[in-house]
Amino acid sequence: MEGARVHWFSILNSLMVIAFLAGIVFVIFLRTVRRDLTKYEELDKEAQAQMNEELSGWKLVVGDVFRAPPHSQLLCIMVGDGVQITGMAVVSILFAAFGFMSPASRGMLLTGMVLLYLFLGIAAGYVACRLWRTLKAGDSTGWRSIAWRVACFFPGIAFTILTLLNFLLWGSDSTGAIPISLFFILLALWFCISVPLTLFGGFLGVRAEHIQFPVRTNQIPRQIPRQKYPSWLLVLGAGMLPFGTLFIELFFIMSSLWMGRVYYVFGFLFVVLILLAIVCAEVSLVLTYMHLCMEDWRWWWKAFFSSGSVALYVFLYSINYMVFDLHILGGTVSILLYIGYSLLMVLAILLSTGTVGFLTSFYFVHYLFSSVKLD
């Protein structure tokens, strides 16, 4: 495939972003967190008690940092589905890079991705139900509902979009419409493989020991100081960094999907995927730490969307691609098909990147507050 130099430029660009963010993470861990902890541990008990009264920044939210977020069920469901989609993407691209699935036969690649998604339902159920049990401090009631919703959330949205698009194709007498028989086969695979495996994964997640929070949560929530600017502005802006690592490869993928070009460089794509995951983790970690320093303990959803907001930029890029690069679309049906498939791709990216960022932030916050001995 031509244009290898462009792919190398994309990887070099991603590495520079990673190095910049890694420097910030390094400063947070070594200079700020370590310095605070060392200073605190060197004091005697009386000085510690006095210091507790004069605490500032992230140490002030110690009694609220593990308070369950609003809509915690939805968070668990989205993280579970994100694990499933991320696992499917990594394994599919790795198999294609090693030549197990030929990129020339797109049917094989798509079939492999669907089957991987179905079997990875066990991982989605496990992660979602274990996270649910952790948020409920060991109480496992309602785990079947969580596992069932994990099995139905992303596939249900995908099935709805595909059905609507198929009605459009049938209405315009297109030969590209999916046959009814294939719909029934997909439904059978979903209910016979994905749903039981997700429920089994949920059972394993409930049986596993829940993650113990290192500090107690206060009964009365702490008031959050008024911020100079909305924190969601920062969260939405954070998606530009992961998008910077992705946008060059995105052009080649879009050309492959819509212009009929064959995409062969899965080795490059796998490297970019790993770099994207690292950038998402670093961005989410830095923003979570910034919010905690501003005494904002509502970090759960912000950690998810700070890396997941890259999906917004992917959607804007896909609209830009349709307007300026894709001149073959003619008629309303073609445009609606393009937007429908783009929304499906954007939702998958949101769940995948958001999950990577959230899990990184979760383990960072757990590590941070387990290192501090505060009552």
Solvent accessible surface area in square Angstrom, and as a share of the most:
residue,aa,sasa,rsa
1,M,107,0.48
2,E,158,0.71
3,G,35,0.34
4,A,48,0.37
5,R,208,0.76
6,V,66,0.38
7,H,1,0.00
8,W,155,0.55
9,F,119,0.49
10,S,1,0.01
11,I,15,0.07
12,L,106,0.53
13,N,38,0.20
14,S,0,0.00
15,L,85,0.42
16,M,129,0.57
17,V,25,0.14
18,I,22,0.11
19,A,66,0.51
20,F,126,0.52
21,L,5,0.03
22,A,42,0.32
23,G,35,0.33
24,I,57,0.29
25,V,24,0.14
26,F,125,0.52
27,V,68,0.39
28,I,12,0.06
29,F,59,0.24
30,L,87,0.43
31,R,154,0.56
32,T,35,0.20
33,V,2,0.01
34,R,107,0.39
35,R,124,0.45
36,D,23,0.12
37,L,5,0.02
38,T,64,0.37
39,K,106,0.45
40,Y,11,0.04
41,E,98,0.44
42,E,135,0.60
43,L,62,0.31
44,D,95,0.49
45,K,174,0.74
46,E,148,0.66
47,A,31,0.24
48,Q,45,0.20
49,A,56,0.43
50,Q,110,0.49
51,M,41,0.18
52,N,54,0.28
53,E,150,0.67
54,E,116,0.52
55,L,23,0.12
56,S,74,0.48
57,G,16,0.15
58,W,6,0.02
59,K,18,0.07
60,L,51,0.25
61,V,0,0.00
62,V,26,0.15
63,G,7,0.06
64,D,2,0.01
65,V,0,0.00
66,F,7,0.03
67,R,43,0.16
68,A,48,0.37
69,P,11,0.07
70,P,88,0.55
71,H,140,0.62
72,S,15,0.10
73,Q,60,0.27
74,L,73,0.36
75,L,0,0.00
76,C,0,0.00
77,I,9,0.04
78,M,14,0.06
79,V,0,0.00
80,G,0,0.00
81,D,0,0.00
82,G,0,0.00
83,V,31,0.18
84,Q,3,0.02
85,I,8,0.04
86,T,35,0.20
87,G,20,0.20
88,M,28,0.12
89,A,23,0.18
90,V,45,0.26
91,V,45,0.26
92,S,3,0.02
93,I,22,0.11
94,L,58,0.29
95,F,86,0.36
96,A,6,0.05
97,A,43,0.33
98,F,141,0.59
99,G,56,0.54
100,F,139,0.58
101,M,16,0.07
102,S,46,0.29
103,P,22,0.14
104,A,61,0.48
105,S,49,0.32
106,R,99,0.36
107,G,50,0.48
108,M,100,0.45
109,L,29,0.14
110,L,116,0.57
111,T,78,0.45
112,G,15,0.14
113,M,58,0.26
114,V,52,0.30
115,L,71,0.35
116,L,41,0.20
117,Y,24,0.09
118,L,11,0.05
119,F,114,0.47
120,L,41,0.21
121,G,0,0.00
122,I,57,0.29
123,A,31,0.24
124,A,0,0.00
125,G,0,0.00
126,Y,72,0.28
127,V,35,0.20
128,A,0,0.00
129,C,0,0.00
130,R,66,0.24
131,L,12,0.06
132,W,16,0.06
133,R,49,0.18
134,T,1,0.00
135,L,16,0.08
136,K,83,0.35
137,A,83,0.64
138,G,20,0.19
139,D,70,0.36
140,S,35,0.22
141,T,98,0.57
142,G,39,0.37
143,W,30,0.11
144,R,161,0.59
145,S,40,0.26
146,I,0,0.00
147,A,0,0.00
148,W,113,0.40
149,R,111,0.41
150,V,1,0.01
151,A,3,0.03
152,C,34,0.21
153,F,53,0.22
154,F,25,0.10
155,P,20,0.13
156,G,21,0.21
157,I,58,0.29
158,A,16,0.13
159,F,58,0.24
160,T,76,0.44
161,I,30,0.15
162,L,37,0.19
163,T,37,0.22
164,L,111,0.55
165,L,11,0.06
166,N,2,0.01
167,F,120,0.50
168,L,59,0.29
169,L,17,0.09
170,W,94,0.33
171,G,68,0.65
172,S,57,0.37
173,D,130,0.67
174,S,43,0.27
175,T,146,0.85
176,G,53,0.51
177,A,19,0.15
178,I,37,0.19
179,P,78,0.49
180,I,94,0.48
181,S,69,0.45
182,L,74,0.37
183,F,15,0.06
184,F,130,0.54
185,I,94,0.48
186,L,56,0.28
187,L,47,0.23
188,A,52,0.40
189,L,50,0.25
190,W,29,0.10
191,F,98,0.41
192,C,93,0.56
193,I,42,0.21
194,S,2,0.01
195,V,7,0.04
196,P,61,0.39
197,L,46,0.23
198,T,0,0.00
199,L,56,0.28
200,F,100,0.42
201,G,0,0.00
202,G,0,0.00
203,F,84,0.35
204,L,70,0.35
205,G,0,0.00
206,V,20,0.12
207,R,173,0.63
208,A,25,0.19
209,E,125,0.56
210,H,30,0.13
211,I,33,0.17
212,Q,112,0.50
213,F,49,0.21
214,P,50,0.31
215,V,21,0.12
216,R,199,0.72
217,T,60,0.35
218,N,83,0.42
219,Q,176,0.78
220,I,142,0.72
221,P,72,0.45
222,R,81,0.30
223,Q,160,0.71
224,I,36,0.18
225,P,58,0.37
226,R,239,0.87
227,Q,53,0.24
228,K,202,0.86
229,Y,94,0.36
230,P,87,0.55
231,S,14,0.09
232,W,117,0.41
233,L,117,0.58
234,L,51,0.25
235,V,0,0.00
236,L,80,0.40
237,G,33,0.32
238,A,8,0.06
239,G,0,0.00
240,M,122,0.54
241,L,63,0.31
242,P,0,0.00
243,F,37,0.15
244,G,20,0.19
245,T,1,0.01
246,L,17,0.08
247,F,78,0.32
248,I,20,0.10
249,E,0,0.00
250,L,5,0.03
251,F,76,0.32
252,F,36,0.15
253,I,41,0.21
254,M,1,0.01
255,S,3,0.02
256,S,13,0.08
257,L,99,0.49
258,W,60,0.21
259,M,71,0.32
260,G,58,0.55
261,R,126,0.46
262,V,55,0.32
263,Y,15,0.06
264,Y,115,0.44
265,V,25,0.14
266,F,18,0.07
267,G,39,0.38
268,F,33,0.14
269,L,20,0.10
270,F,46,0.19
271,V,60,0.35
272,V,1,0.00
273,L,40,0.20
274,I,70,0.36
275,L,13,0.07
276,L,14,0.07
277,A,36,0.28
278,I,69,0.35
279,V,0,0.00
280,C,1,0.00
281,A,19,0.15
282,E,22,0.10
283,V,1,0.01
284,S,0,0.00
285,L,15,0.07
286,V,12,0.07
287,L,18,0.09
288,T,3,0.02
289,Y,14,0.05
290,M,71,0.32
291,H,1,0.01
292,L,0,0.00
293,C,50,0.30
294,M,51,0.23
295,E,34,0.15
296,D,2,0.01
297,W,30,0.11
298,R,120,0.44
299,W,1,0.00
300,W,4,0.01
301,W,32,0.11
302,K,11,0.05
303,A,2,0.01
304,F,0,0.00
305,F,57,0.24
306,S,0,0.00
307,S,0,0.00
308,G,0,0.00
309,S,6,0.04
310,V,0,0.00
311,A,4,0.03
312,L,77,0.38
313,Y,41,0.16
314,V,0,0.00
315,F,49,0.21
316,L,99,0.49
317,Y,37,0.14
318,S,0,0.00
319,I,51,0.26
320,N,61,0.31
321,Y,2,0.01
322,M,32,0.14
323,V,82,0.47
324,F,135,0.56
325,D,59,0.31
326,L,6,0.03
327,H,144,0.64
328,I,120,0.61
329,L,42,0.21
330,G,58,0.55
331,G,51,0.49
332,T,97,0.56
333,V,46,0.26
334,S,32,0.20
335,I,68,0.34
336,L,75,0.38
337,L,29,0.14
338,Y,0,0.00
339,I,49,0.25
340,G,7,0.07
341,Y,78,0.30
342,S,3,0.02
343,L,82,0.41
344,L,31,0.15
345,M,44,0.20
346,V,20,0.11
347,L,31,0.15
348,A,22,0.17
349,I,30,0.15
350,L,33,0.17
351,L,0,0.00
352,S,20,0.13
353,T,7,0.04
354,G,0,0.00
355,T,3,0.02
356,V,32,0.18
357,G,0,0.00
358,F,0,0.00
359,L,53,0.26
360,T,38,0.22
361,S,0,0.00
362,F,3,0.01
363,Y,122,0.46
364,F,8,0.03
365,V,0,0.00
366,H,41,0.18
367,Y,88,0.33
368,L,0,0.00
369,F,0,0.00
370,S,59,0.38
371,S,25,0.16
372,V,8,0.05
373,K,156,0.66
374,L,19,0.10
375,D,170,0.88
